[in-house]
Amino acid sequence: MTEASDNRPHRILMYENMVKSRYFEDAIKPAYLEGKQPLFNMAKGPIPGEMHLSDGQEPCAVGVCAHLQPEDTVTATHRPHHIAIAKGVDLNAMAAEIFGKKTGLSGGRGGHMHLFDPAVNFACSGIIAQGMGPAVGAAMAAKMRGQNSVAVAFIGEGAANQGAFHETLNLAAVWNAPVVFVIEDNSYGISVSKADCTAIARNSDRAAAYGMPGIHVEGNDPDTIYDAAGEAIARARSGGGPSLIEIETTRLEGHFMGDAEAYRPEGEVERLREADPIPAYRSRLEADGISAADLDGAEAEARSVVEAAFAFARGSDLPEPEDAFETVFTAGKRA
Amino acid sequence: MTQQAATRKLTIAKSMAEALSQEMERDPDVLVMGEDIGKLGGVFGNTAGLLDSFGPERVRDTPISETGFIGTAVGMAAAGMRPVVELMFVDFFGVCMDAIYNLAAKQSYFSGGSVTCPMVLMTSVGGGYGDAGQHSQSLYATFGHLPGMKVVIPSTARDAKGLMLAAIRDENPIIFMYHKALQGMGWLGTEPGAITPVPEEDYEVPIGKANVVREGEDITLVGLGATVHHCLAAANQLASKGVSSEVIDIRTISPLDRTTIIASTRKTGRIVAVDDDYLSYGVSGEVIASVCEAGVPLRAPPERISFPDIPIPFSPALEHFVLPNSDKVIAAINRALEPVNG
């Protein structure tokens, strides 16, 4: 439990990463729509392709990643920005990648669903549940080498209905891998609600089938998530094996930008926005004695690095067309 | 090298196991994982003895969860290990293809080369022993078609060891196919030509380089895996009738060594390409297209022999009617050598 006078530094860091992620998404929105109005054409503008924003899901990322070091591995989803930011991915290179620039994380080959930053062991993928196996693999590599690091696989609630989910949970349990699986349950797989496609109410109950703890976290609250994740990550780090955490969170935007969201019940988005976790967390921190000046400072710092990242991305060159042929294979070989 | 070592003959299965054992001895980051690779030593014998030598940490039997364990291997490879993974039959890739072509094969590209994927995926191919259409396919073209993976297949025990050592040391995902008709398991009929002397020492067979296994002047025969032996049998049989055949084992399906194939065909002016994967969009078609695109003047229309575009049937009466064999190669050679109607 969090004490009323709790001003531990991770809380302001979590807040700063939440607002950094939100500012990042806020900066993407107008940039993404450039060239796509009045007629929406996904191929147009400085950021083509699908764009999956993570507004509302920030608490999941910051609550979990506050426990992680650069050597710990995180695999994320097609909705990756908040997690990448919380894991400390290079923001300039990430923004440049989203703009398809030469200075991007992969020189524009991956785009926003395929962000790799080996400096902080972050990767994400456009395929549902695909990151779960690689997280188990990173965890097993650490375990076999006697290293103390762990891996965390972020997935959505839709991924819990994938075969890969069940295969990797079983394998991670059989091998006692130092891994934590985190479900960001935002209630929707694109348009299909969790209730319409999932046989049980809580995916965390599925952990029992694989002999691992299943933790259900309500409230979309960074502090609660921090506590739950801290326990699971400590368990993994100390050799206690894998855990499954299911977090009830909210998707404040559509599945992707341009989604008309006709599948949402009337008033749902407005209701979710009223419960936006970021202003709620700021109020709690202030009530807990963290000064408005400190929080303003965190916001200013977040805004500043996001603005710098977008300036870097905009100012960077596009790749040479011939660069398309590079890095298909990695040169060299084991000595 | 001792005299005994120079003449020691191994099956492909034993040659693969020796390569794995020697590399595990040399490189502590190498591990082997997959179904039945521990106590059983691999259904096709290519991990025999490894569990006793290296223990269960580095020789890991997995659940029957190909998506799970191939994805896990990709994560291990990204973290600096060098996993060698058994996918027992290539036919099984249908349950786990995402982890192969979307994950392993794109890791280098999507990371701009900053995250590597040094893993070997071993998988058996080929039929001819009545195991029907879910355990007898070859699927070379499926894997060769998708970018980001290198795909190799040995036709002899000597090549199997050298290709395996090269594959483990490569920084990229390698699909290592081994043909059941060549493997040397007692319970599967084995082509004797695949059982060859295998040096005991460390050596690599370069990936991406075809091998001219027989030199000739009149016609180029291109094969891989089992069909190399069909080509050699045909070449030997026709040699007594004065036909000089050059036989090329492509050894690497992707990237294909087009240079060697084109140079040979430029010399002979005739080509027969033989593979046991489905005909359409296949390896043989790719080989012939490469020769045609290069503008090689041909003295006869190119010939290709492959498995027809049908599922692989069970009954030997059906399967052997449609499988490539040396008689079909001979017939193709004879067609190619017929004087052009003038």
HADDOCK unambig.tbl for C-alpha pairs under 7 A between the chains (distance, minus, plus):
assign (segid A and resid 105 and name CA) (segid B and resid 111 and name CA) 6.73 0.50 0.50
assign (segid A and resid 106 and name CA) (segid B and resid 110 and name CA) 5.92 0.50 0.50
assign (segid A and resid 106 and name CA) (segid B and resid 111 and name CA) 4.71 0.50 0.50
assign (segid A and resid 106 and name CA) (segid B and resid 112 and name CA) 3.84 0.50 0.50
assign (segid A and resid 107 and name CA) (segid B and resid 112 and name CA) 6.09 0.50 0.50
assign (segid A and resid 109 and name CA) (segid B and resid 109 and name CA) 6.68 0.50 0.50
assign (segid A and resid 109 and name CA) (segid B and resid 110 and name CA) 5.56 0.50 0.50
assign (segid A and resid 109 and name CA) (segid B and resid 112 and name CA) 6.88 0.50 0.50
assign (segid A and resid 110 and name CA) (segid B and resid 110 and name CA) 4.65 0.50 0.50
assign (segid A and resid 114 and name CA) (segid B and resid 110 and name CA) 6.15 0.50 0.50
assign (segid A and resid 116 and name CA) (segid B and resid 111 and name CA) 5.25 0.50 0.50
assign (segid A and resid 118 and name CA) (segid B and resid 114 and name CA) 6.87 0.50 0.50
assign (segid A and resid 118 and name CA) (segid B and resid 115 and name CA) 6.63 0.50 0.50
assign (segid A and resid 133 and name CA) (segid B and resid 68 and name CA) 5.37 0.50 0.50
assign (segid A and resid 133 and name CA) (segid B and resid 69 and name CA) 6.78 0.50 0.50
assign (segid A and resid 133 and name CA) (segid B and resid 71 and name CA) 4.08 0.50 0.50
assign (segid A and resid 133 and name CA) (segid B and resid 72 and name CA) 4.14 0.50 0.50
assign (segid A and resid 133 and name CA) (segid B and resid 75 and name CA) 6.75 0.50 0.50
assign (segid A and resid 134 and name CA) (segid B and resid 71 and name CA) 5.20 0.50 0.50
assign (segid A and resid 134 and name CA) (segid B and resid 72 and name CA) 4.69 0.50 0.50
assign (segid A and resid 134 and name CA) (segid B and resid 73 and name CA) 6.97 0.50 0.50
assign (segid A and resid 134 and name CA) (segid B and resid 74 and name CA) 5.62 0.50 0.50
assign (segid A and resid 134 and name CA) (segid B and resid 75 and name CA) 3.57 0.50 0.50
assign (segid A and resid 134 and name CA) (segid B and resid 76 and name CA) 6.99 0.50 0.50
assign (segid A and resid 135 and name CA) (segid B and resid 72 and name CA) 6.95 0.50 0.50
assign (segid A and resid 135 and name CA) (segid B and resid 75 and name CA) 6.02 0.50 0.50
assign (segid A and resid 136 and name CA) (segid B and resid 72 and name CA) 5.42 0.50 0.50
assign (segid A and resid 136 and name CA) (segid B and resid 75 and name CA) 6.86 0.50 0.50
assign (segid A and resid 137 and name CA) (segid B and resid 72 and name CA) 3.99 0.50 0.50
assign (segid A and resid 137 and name CA) (segid B and resid 73 and name CA) 5.64 0.50 0.50
assign (segid A and resid 137 and name CA) (segid B and resid 74 and name CA) 6.68 0.50 0.50
assign (segid A and resid 137 and name CA) (segid B and resid 75 and name CA) 4.04 0.50 0.50
assign (segid A and resid 137 and name CA) (segid B and resid 76 and name CA) 4.30 0.50 0.50
assign (segid A and resid 138 and name CA) (segid B and resid 75 and name CA) 4.85 0.50 0.50
assign (segid A and resid 138 and name CA) (segid B and resid 76 and name CA) 5.10 0.50 0.50
assign (segid A and resid 138 and name CA) (segid B and resid 79 and name CA) 5.72 0.50 0.50
assign (segid A and resid 140 and name CA) (segid B and resid 76 and name CA) 6.88 0.50 0.50
assign (segid A and resid 141 and name CA) (segid B and resid 76 and name CA) 5.33 0.50 0.50
assign (segid A and resid 141 and name CA) (segid B and resid 79 and name CA) 6.40 0.50 0.50
assign (segid A and resid 141 and name CA) (segid B and resid 81 and name CA) 6.59 0.50 0.50
assign (segid A and resid 164 and name CA) (segid B and resid 67 and name CA) 5.94 0.50 0.50
assign (segid A and resid 164 and name CA) (segid B and resid 68 and name CA) 5.85 0.50 0.50
assign (segid A and resid 167 and name CA) (segid B and resid 65 and name CA) 5.53 0.50 0.50
assign (segid A and resid 167 and name CA) (segid B and resid 68 and name CA) 5.01 0.50 0.50
assign (segid A and resid 168 and name CA) (segid B and resid 68 and name CA) 4.80 0.50 0.50
assign (segid A and resid 171 and name CA) (segid B and resid 63 and name CA) 6.96 0.50 0.50
assign (segid A and resid 171 and name CA) (segid B and resid 68 and name CA) 6.96 0.50 0.50
assign (segid A and resid 327 and name CA) (segid B and resid 108 and name CA) 6.04 0.50 0.50
assign (segid A and resid 327 and name CA) (segid B and resid 109 and name CA) 5.10 0.50 0.50
assign (segid A and resid 327 and name CA) (segid B and resid 112 and name CA) 5.73 0.50 0.50
assign (segid A and resid 327 and name CA) (segid B and resid 113 and name CA) 5.06 0.50 0.50
assign (segid A and resid 328 and name CA) (segid B and resid 108 and name CA) 6.12 0.50 0.50
assign (segid A and resid 328 and name CA) (segid B and resid 109 and name CA) 4.89 0.50 0.50
assign (segid A and resid 328 and name CA) (segid B and resid 148 and name CA) 5.54 0.50 0.50
assign (segid A and resid 329 and name CA) (segid B and resid 108 and name CA) 6.27 0.50 0.50
assign (segid A and resid 329 and name CA) (segid B and resid 148 and name CA) 6.18 0.50 0.50
assign (segid A and resid 329 and name CA) (segid B and resid 172 and name CA) 6.27 0.50 0.50
assign (segid A and resid 330 and name CA) (segid B and resid 108 and name CA) 6.50 0.50 0.50
assign (segid A and resid 330 and name CA) (segid B and resid 113 and name CA) 6.07 0.50 0.50
assign (segid A and resid 330 and name CA) (segid B and resid 116 and name CA) 6.67 0.50 0.50
assign (segid A and resid 330 and name CA) (segid B and resid 171 and name CA) 5.91 0.50 0.50
assign (segid A and resid 330 and name CA) (segid B and resid 172 and name CA) 6.22 0.50 0.50
assign (segid A and resid 331 and name CA) (segid B and resid 171 and name CA) 6.99 0.50 0.50
assign (segid A and resid 332 and name CA) (segid B and resid 171 and name CA) 6.73 0.50 0.50
assign (segid A and resid 333 and name CA) (segid B and resid 169 and name CA) 5.46 0.50 0.50
assign (segid A and resid 333 and name CA) (segid B and resid 170 and name CA) 4.77 0.50 0.50
assign (segid A and resid 333 and name CA) (segid B and resid 171 and name CA) 5.41 0.50 0.50
assign (segid A and resid 334 and name CA) (segid B and resid 169 and name CA) 4.66 0.50 0.50
assign (segid A and resid 334 and name CA) (segid B and resid 170 and name CA) 6.40 0.50 0.50
